[in-house]
């Protein structure tokens, strides 16, 4: 099954985590106001977010990190088949090992992650899906500590997480000297509860800009804000 966007396609037969709204939101929303020279996508899956950022930015180097072998293989294939294959590279590696190897020689201007987030005692019969979805596979502390080590002085660290984890995640970031400057809380419709938090951090401590994004007014009827955010990617927007 291949998912086609306007300028690239995502092959996702072997990957546990398919193309979803969370990844698209993060790829479209992540601030690139610091004109990143290089970008790191942690837990890249199919490579969706890295590919979206390749389309949006002029970054010369876009690295991705993926620990699951099937996802890694598809990510590499999706990168190779894209218009930006000369700027994209995927590492088959564990985040901590990667950080220990590169943190003294590599600093990233933008680090993005759609991290695993089933912190509840959730297990399915699919080991790869569990690895992709379970927070214990990549604890928030490890993600934040490694990102802080790999981030350049004026860098941006950008994530999408469940709204219920927002306060805890921001608190952990504070302990590593990272502060939110942009927060967008995502709701399915105006009537539903806030489901996700899009968070962007930097080393500068300032008052964050906070907003709410509503995706739909009705089934497959998208709000102008969501269309504006995603129209350069989705075929039918």
NUMI-863436 format. One record per residue (C-alpha): residue number from 1; x, y, z. Coordinates in steps of 0.25 Angstrom, whole numbers. Layout:
REM NUMI-863436
- NUM,X,Y,Z
...
END
This chain:
REM NUMI-863436
- 1,0,0,0
- 2,6,13,-4
- 3,1,27,1
- 4,3,38,-10
- 5,5,52,-6
- 6,6,64,-16
- 7,22,63,-18
- 8,25,49,-12
- 9,20,36,-9
- 10,21,27,4
- 11,22,12,2
- 12,17,6,15
- 13,15,-9,13
- 14,25,-14,24
- 15,24,-3,34
- 16,16,-4,46
- 17,12,10,47
- 18,5,15,35
- 19,4,29,30
- 20,-5,36,40
- 21,-10,50,44
- 22,0,52,55
- 23,12,51,46
- 24,6,60,35
- 25,2,70,46
- 26,17,70,51
- 27,23,70,38
- 28,14,82,33
- 29,14,90,47
- 30,29,89,51
- 31,35,103,52
- 32,46,105,42
- 33,48,120,45
- 34,62,118,48
- 35,65,113,34
- 36,71,100,38
- 37,84,95,31
- 38,82,81,36
- 39,70,73,42
- 40,69,60,50
- 41,56,52,50
- 42,56,42,62
- 43,48,30,61
- 44,46,33,46
- 45,36,21,42
- 46,33,22,27
- 47,41,35,27
- 48,29,43,25
- 49,33,55,34
- 50,47,56,28
- 51,41,56,14
- 52,31,67,18
- 53,42,76,24
- 54,51,73,11
- 55,39,79,3
- 56,37,91,13
- 57,52,95,16
- 58,65,97,9
- 59,72,89,19
- 60,85,82,13
- 61,85,70,22
- 62,73,63,27
- 63,76,51,35
- 64,66,40,41
- 65,68,30,52
- 66,59,17,52
- 67,62,5,61
- 68,52,-5,54
- 69,58,-12,43
- 70,45,-13,34
- 71,42,2,36
- 72,57,6,33
- 73,57,-2,20
- 74,44,5,15
- 75,49,19,20
- 76,62,17,12
- 77,54,13,0
- 78,44,25,1
- 79,56,34,3
- 80,63,28,-10
- 81,50,30,-18
- 82,48,44,-14
- 83,52,57,-21
- 84,61,60,-9
- 85,69,47,-9
- 86,82,55,-9
- 87,79,62,5
- 88,73,50,12
- 89,80,39,20
- 90,74,29,30
- 91,82,22,41
- 92,78,8,46
- 93,82,11,60
- 94,77,13,75
- 95,76,28,79
- 96,85,27,91
- 97,96,20,84
- 98,95,30,72
- 99,95,42,82
- 100,108,36,89
- 101,115,35,75
- 102,111,48,69
- 103,108,58,80
- 104,122,64,80
- 105,123,66,65
- 106,108,68,60
- 107,98,78,64
- 108,85,79,58
- 109,77,92,56
- 110,64,85,56
- 111,60,72,63
- 112,47,66,61
- 113,40,54,67
- 114,26,47,67
- 115,30,38,79
- 116,24,25,84
- 117,13,29,93
- 118,4,18,99
- 119,9,19,113
- 120,-2,11,118
- 121,-1,-4,119
- 122,-4,-6,105
- 123,1,-18,97
- 124,-5,-23,84
- 125,-1,-36,76
- 126,8,-28,67
- 127,22,-26,73
- 128,27,-16,63
- 129,14,-8,65
- 130,16,-8,80
- 131,31,-4,78
- 132,26,8,70
- 133,15,12,79
- 134,20,8,93
- 135,26,20,101
- 136,35,10,109
- 137,42,7,95
- 138,47,22,95
- 139,44,28,109
- 140,42,43,108
- 141,54,46,117
- 142,63,38,107
- 143,57,46,96
- 144,58,59,102
- 145,72,57,108
- 146,78,52,95
- 147,71,64,87
- 148,77,74,96
- 149,91,68,94
- 150,89,68,79
- 151,82,82,78
- 152,90,94,73
- 153,90,107,81
- 154,79,113,73
- 155,72,100,70
- 156,58,96,70
- 157,52,83,76
- 158,38,79,71
- 159,29,68,76
- 160,15,63,75
- 161,10,56,88
- 162,-4,53,95
- 163,-9,65,101
- 164,-10,58,115
- 165,5,57,114
- 166,8,72,111
- 167,10,77,125
- 168,20,65,129
- 169,27,66,115
- 170,29,81,117
- 171,34,79,132
- 172,45,69,127
- 173,49,78,116
- 174,51,89,126
- 175,61,80,134
- 176,69,80,121
- 177,69,95,119
- 178,58,94,108
- 179,46,103,108
- 180,34,103,99
- 181,32,115,90
- 182,20,110,82
- 183,9,101,86
- 184,-3,97,77
- 185,-14,88,84
- 186,-21,79,74
- 187,-36,75,74
- 188,-43,66,64
- 189,-55,75,64
- 190,-60,88,72
- 191,-68,78,81
- 192,-57,68,84
- 193,-47,68,95
- 194,-32,73,92
- 195,-25,61,87
- 196,-11,65,83
- 197,-1,75,87
- 198,9,81,76
- 199,21,86,84
- 200,33,94,79
- 201,45,96,89
- 202,58,104,89
- 203,68,108,99
- 204,62,122,101
- 205,52,124,112
- 206,41,132,107
- 207,26,133,108
- 208,20,122,98
- 209,10,125,87
- 210,-2,116,90
- 211,-13,113,80
- 212,-23,102,77
- 213,-25,95,63
- 214,-38,88,60
- 215,-37,78,49
- 216,-51,76,44
- 217,-65,82,44
- 218,-71,69,40
- 219,-67,56,34
- 220,-56,59,24
- 221,-60,73,24
- 222,-47,81,28
- 223,-46,94,35
- 224,-39,105,27
- 225,-27,105,37
- 226,-25,90,35
- 227,-26,92,20
- 228,-16,103,20
- 229,-6,95,28
- 230,-7,83,20
- 231,-10,87,6
- 232,4,87,0
- 233,4,72,3
- 234,-9,65,2
- 235,-14,62,-12
- 236,-29,66,-10
- 237,-26,79,-1
END
